[in-house]
Amino acid sequence: MNRSDVKELYFITLISNVRSIIGYGILSHNKSVKITHDDSLPMPKMQEKRKIKKIPGTNKKLHDYANLYFDAHNPMLSRRRDRNNEICVLRIDANVLDLQGVIIADQNASSEYVRFYPVTQGLAAIDKDRLFAKY
């Protein structure tokens, strides 16, 4: 995929969290736990995997990053269809890819086989046609 292919990114959250996001921004999981939330969207089993996932070449774990998606219609959103009336998808300017420290995962970030890259290499590693294939 090329940088020009990315028009926007997506953040999936509960509608009830939007007020907090307006006030504090989109935060990493580790920063967001310091803010009171009534509820959480991610599935506990996936959060356990993400909590221990280390990002190679950094001293950080996946929960130290704010997670955005290239396609909002992804497996996570599909698995949470039971909460459709509580979920919103925020559209995020693709220029966040130009910020220092951004990494890209070539698949689900909690997968055993995921690879993490700086932006340029990460975009090149993603198959755009496969990414936007509907599930």
Secondary structure per residue as TSV (DSSP state, phi and psi in degrees):
chain	resnum	aa	ss	phi	psi
A	1	M	-	360.0	147.0
A	2	N	-	-102.4	157.5
A	3	R	G	-57.6	-36.7
A	4	S	G	-67.6	-16.4
A	5	D	G	-74.9	-19.3
A	6	V	-	-94.4	106.0
A	7	K	-	-91.5	-31.8
A	8	E	E	-162.5	164.4
A	9	L	E	-119.3	173.8
A	10	Y	E	-135.3	144.1
A	11	F	E	-123.3	124.9
A	12	I	E	-103.5	127.3
A	13	T	E	-152.1	176.2
A	14	L	E	-83.4	144.5
A	15	I	G	-54.9	-37.5
A	16	S	G	-64.1	-14.6
A	17	N	G	-93.1	-8.3
A	18	V	H	-62.0	-41.3
A	19	R	H	-57.5	-43.5
A	20	S	H	-64.7	-40.4
A	21	I	H	-64.7	-39.4
A	22	I	H	-62.2	-38.3
A	23	G	H	-77.6	-40.5
A	24	Y	H	-112.6	-16.1
A	25	G	-	91.7	179.3
A	26	I	S	-82.4	120.0
A	27	L	-	-110.6	159.7
A	28	S	-	-65.5	163.3
A	29	H	H	-57.8	-45.0
A	30	N	H	-62.7	-34.4
A	31	K	H	-79.1	-34.0
A	32	S	H	-71.6	-23.9
A	33	V	T	-68.8	-14.6
A	34	K	T	-81.5	-6.4
A	35	I	S	-109.3	137.7
A	36	T	-	-70.5	125.4
A	37	H	-	-126.8	144.0
A	38	D	S	-74.6	-28.1
A	39	D	-	-157.1	166.7
A	40	S	-	-134.4	143.8
A	41	L	-	-86.7	-43.0
A	42	P	S	-58.9	148.3
A	43	M	-	-77.7	134.0
A	44	P	H	-53.0	-39.2
A	45	K	H	-62.1	-41.4
A	46	M	H	-70.3	-36.2
A	47	Q	H	-63.7	-36.2
A	48	E	H	-62.9	-41.3
A	49	K	H	-64.6	-44.9
A	50	R	H	-66.4	-31.8
A	51	K	H	-62.1	-34.4
A	52	I	H	-100.9	-6.9
A	53	K	-	-70.1	117.8
A	54	K	B	-90.3	144.2
A	55	I	-	-96.0	113.3
A	56	P	T	-56.9	142.9
A	57	G	T	81.0	3.8
A	58	T	S	-134.6	171.9
A	59	N	S	-100.3	23.3
A	60	K	-	-113.0	161.5
A	61	K	B	-112.8	166.6
A	62	L	G	-56.2	-36.2
A	63	H	G	-69.3	-6.0
A	64	D	G	-86.5	-2.9
A	65	Y	S	-114.7	149.8
A	66	A	-	-85.2	126.9
A	67	N	-	-96.4	122.1
A	68	L	-	-115.7	162.2
A	69	Y	B	-123.3	148.8
A	70	F	S	-77.0	-30.3
A	71	D	-	-133.5	120.0
A	72	A	S	-70.3	-25.1
A	73	H	S	-86.5	74.0
A	74	N	S	-119.7	175.1
A	75	P	H	-57.9	-36.2
A	76	M	H	-62.3	-46.2
A	77	L	H	-63.9	-38.6
A	78	S	H	-63.3	-38.9
A	79	R	H	-70.9	-15.9
A	80	R	T	-107.3	22.1
A	81	R	G	-56.9	-25.2
A	82	D	G	-63.6	-12.8
A	83	R	G	-119.5	21.7
A	84	N	G	-48.9	-40.2
A	85	N	G	-74.1	-4.1
A	86	E	G	-110.8	-7.1
A	87	I	E	-100.8	144.5
A	88	C	E	-133.5	156.3
A	89	V	E	-116.7	120.7
A	90	L	E	-94.2	133.0
A	91	R	E	-89.0	128.1
A	92	I	E	-117.4	134.2
A	93	D	E	-57.4	132.8
A	94	A	G	-64.8	-14.0
A	95	N	G	-64.8	-12.2
A	96	V	G	-62.0	-21.9
A	97	L	G	-64.5	-18.8
A	98	D	G	-89.1	-2.9
A	99	L	S	-75.3	149.1
A	100	Q	T	-65.1	137.8
A	101	G	T	88.9	0.0
A	102	V	-	-69.6	137.4
A	103	I	E	-123.7	158.2
A	104	I	E	-125.2	134.6
A	105	A	E	-97.0	140.7
A	106	D	S	-83.7	0.3
A	107	Q	S	-166.5	-166.4
A	108	N	-	-50.9	124.9
A	109	A	T	-64.7	-18.8
A	110	S	T	-95.4	0.3
A	111	S	S	-64.1	151.2
A	112	E	T	-65.8	-27.1
A	113	Y	T	-104.8	8.8
A	114	V	-	-66.3	146.9
A	115	R	-	-122.6	143.6
A	116	F	E	-112.5	142.3
A	117	Y	E	-139.9	158.1
A	118	P	E	-64.1	163.5
A	119	V	H	-53.0	-54.1
A	120	T	H	-58.8	-48.2
A	121	Q	H	-68.9	-35.5
A	122	G	H	-64.8	-44.8
A	123	L	H	-61.7	-41.4
A	124	A	H	-64.7	-27.8
A	125	A	H	-81.5	-11.9
A	126	I	S	-94.8	129.2
A	127	D	-	-84.1	105.6
A	128	K	H	-58.2	-41.1
A	129	D	H	-65.7	-39.2
A	130	R	H	-71.2	-39.6
A	131	L	H	-59.3	-43.0
A	132	F	T	-95.6	10.3
A	133	A	S	-68.9	137.4
A	134	K	-	-79.7	144.8
A	135	Y	-	-86.6	360.0
